[in-house]
Each structure stands twice: as C-alpha cells, then as structure tokens.
C-alpha cells in the first residue's frame, strides 16, 4: 500500500466515496466487470471445474 501511495494510487473505502464516485464505480462494474463474470457451481458429481489457463478466478463458499 505505501508503494502504491507513492505512485499516487489510493484505495478509498466505499463509505468515504462521494456520490459521483459511487455512481462511477457502479457504472464501471455494470458495463466492464459484470459481463465478464461467469458463475461455476461445484457439486458432488462435478467436484472440480475446468479452470482456464491465464484466467483470474475467485472461489466463494456459500453456506
């Protein structure tokens, strides 16, 4: 984080963003991020999904 700050990059918590910043983030997510998200479900018959090479993957456990 200090190295990013030295380069002028700062992470602003959602609660500290202005209305304009929150609007920009919501629009960016809707137009540029969400269309790229593909859900993959794991179940007993398919215990491990195909993970594409050179892809960014997130795993979330819903209990």
MARMIDO-199135 format. One record per residue: x, y, z of N, C-alpha, C, O, CB in turn. Coordinates in steps of 0.2 Angstrom, whole numbers, plus 5000, padded with zeros to 4 digits. Glycine has a CB too. Example, Ala and Ser with C-alpha at 12.3 -4.5 7.8 and 13.67 -1.06 7.14 Angstrom:
506649725039506249785039506649845039507149835042505749785045/506449895035506849955036506450005039506750065040507049975029/
//
This chain:
500449945000500050005000500450065000500350114996499550005006/501050075004501450135004501750144997501750204995501950125009/501950084993502250094987501750124982501850164977502550034984/501050104982500550124978500450204980500350244975499950084979/500450214986500350284988500850334985500750394983500250294996/501450304985502050344982501950364975502150414972502650314983/501550314971501450324964500750364963500550364957501450254961/500450384968499850424968499150374967498650404966499850464962/499250314969498650274969498450264976498850244981498850204966/497750274978497550274984496850234984496450244979497350344987/496750184988496150154989495650184994495850195000496250074991/495050204991494650244995494050194997493750164993494350304991/493950185004493350145006492750165003492650225002493350135014/492250125002491650134999491250195003490950235000491150074999/491250185010490950235014491250305013490850355015490950215021/491850315011492150385010492150415003492350465002492850375012/491850374999491750404992491150454991490750444995491650344987/491250494987490750544985490250514981490350454979491050614982/489650544981489050514977489350504969489150454966488450564977/489750554967489950544960490450484959490350454954490350614958/490850474964491250424964490950354964491050304961491850424969/490450354969490050294969489650274963489550214961489550294975/489350324960489050324953489550294948489350244944488750384951/490150324948490650294943490850224944490850184939491250344943/490950204950491050134952490550094950490650034947491250124959/489950104951489350064949489250054942489150004939488650094952/489350114938489350114931489950064928489750024923489350184928/490550074931491050034928490949964929491149924925491750064932/490749944935490549874937490049844932490149794929490349864944/489549884931488949864927489149854919488949804916488349914927/489649894917489749894910490449854908490449824903489849964907/490949854913491549824911491749764915492149724913492049884912/491449754921491649694925491149644925491249584923491749724932/490449664926489949614927489849564921489749504921489349644928/489949594915489849554909490449494908490349454905489949594902/490949504912491549454911491449404917491849354916492149494912/491049414921490949364927490549304925490049314922490649394933/490849244926490449184924490449134930490949114933490849144918/489849124933489749084939489949014937489748984932489049094942/490248974941490348904941490248874947490448894952491148894939/489748824947489548784953489948724954490048684949488748774953/490048704960490348644962489848604965489448624970491048654966/489848534964489348494967489648424967490248414964488648494963/489448374971489748314972489848274965490348234964489248264976/489448284960489548254953490048294949490348264944488948244950/490248354951490748394947491148424952491148484953490348444942/491648394956491948424961492448474960492648514964492348364965/492748474953493248524952493048554945493048514940493948494952/492948614944492848644937493448654933493948654935492448714938/493348664926493848674922494148744923493748794923493648664914/494748754925495048824927495448844921495948804920495448824933/495248894917495648914911496348934913496348974918495248964907/496848924909497448954910497449024909497149054904497948914905/497849064912497949134912497249174913497149224910498249154905/496849144917496249174919496249194927496649164931495649124918/495949244929495849264935495249234938494649244936495849344936/495349194944494749154946494649174954495149184957494849084946/494049174956493849184963493449134965493049104962493549254964/493649104971493249054974492849084980493149114985493648994976/492149064980491749094986491349034988491048994985491249154983/491349024995491048974998490349005001490449045005491448935004/489848974999489149005002488848945006488748885004488649014996/488848965012488548915017487848935020487548895024489048905023/
//
